[in-house]
Amino acid sequence: MLLDRVFDTFTKEGRGGRMRHWLWNDLRKPCFFSAGPHDLDTLLTLGNPSFQVWLVVEDFCGTKRNAPYWIFEATLGAALETLQNHHLLEFHVVSRDFTWLVGENHHGVWFAAGDHAVATLQALTRRDVP
């Protein structure tokens, strides 16, 4: 299952923590957290709009019987457009080869795991600091 692979790859607890609501609270290193300011266009710094990703979003309404996440096949551009039309949503964007993950939590904090995403978010954060 794709969601199990996301948990196994990016969290310390692995698929055993698949019922947790805050995946970002258990990220494996290397990981990075940034209070921003970032906007959704930050996603396009990870690759071109046609780059293939998995979009993992929380099940805010609690309608799923299993793990509280929905997972969608997307491109970075499609993920960006989807997220721009949904508010108050915790999300995770995962590279199709499972080498990086980036997302934003309900506190407005951006997080990254995996070398590429960590380096990209760190560079953006340094650029935003006066």
Residue pairs with C-beta under 8 A, 6 or more apart in sequence:
2 54
2 71
3 18
3 56
3 67
3 69
3 71
4 15
4 18
5 98
6 23
6 54
6 56
6 71
6 92
6 94
6 98
6 101
7 13
7 14
7 15
7 16
7 17
7 18
7 23
8 14
8 15
9 28
9 98
9 101
10 23
10 27
10 28
10 94
10 98
10 101
10 113
10 114
11 17
11 23
11 26
11 27
11 28
12 26
12 27
12 28
13 20
13 26
17 23
17 26
18 66
18 67
19 66
19 67
19 68
20 26
21 58
21 68
22 90
22 105
23 56
23 69
23 92
23 103
24 33
24 90
24 92
24 103
24 105
24 109
24 111
27 101
27 111
27 113
28 113
30 113
30 114
30 115
30 118
31 111
31 112
31 113
31 118
32 111
32 112
32 113
32 117
32 118
32 121
32 122
32 125
33 109
33 110
33 111
34 109
34 110
34 111
34 112
34 121
34 122
34 124
34 125
35 108
35 109
35 110
36 108
36 109
36 110
36 125
36 128
37 128
38 104
38 110
38 121
38 124
38 128
40 80
40 83
40 84
41 80
42 102
42 110
42 121
42 124
43 76
43 79
43 80
43 83
43 93
43 102
44 76
44 77
44 80
45 120
45 124
46 76
46 93
46 95
46 100
46 102
46 116
46 117
46 120
47 76
48 76
49 75
49 76
49 77
49 80
50 75
50 76
50 77
51 75
51 76
51 95
52 73
52 74
52 75
52 96
53 74
53 75
53 76
53 79
53 93
53 94
53 95
53 96
54 71
54 72
54 73
54 74
54 93
54 94
54 95
54 96
55 71
55 72
55 73
55 74
55 78
55 79
55 82
55 83
55 91
55 92
55 93
56 69
56 70
56 71
56 72
56 91
56 92
56 93
56 94
56 103
57 69
57 70
57 72
57 86
57 89
57 90
57 91
57 92
58 68
58 69
58 70
58 89
58 90
58 91
59 68
59 69
59 70
60 88
60 89
60 90
62 68
64 70
72 79
72 82
74 82
76 93
79 91
79 93
83 89
83 91
88 106
90 103
90 104
90 105
90 106
91 103
91 104
92 101
92 102
92 103
93 101
93 102
93 103
94 100
94 101
95 101
95 114
95 116
95 117
99 114
99 115
99 116
100 112
100 113
100 114
100 115
100 116
100 117
100 118
101 112
101 113
101 114
101 117
102 110
102 111
102 112
102 113
102 117
102 120
102 121
103 110
103 111
104 110
104 111
105 111
110 121
111 121
112 118
112 120
112 121
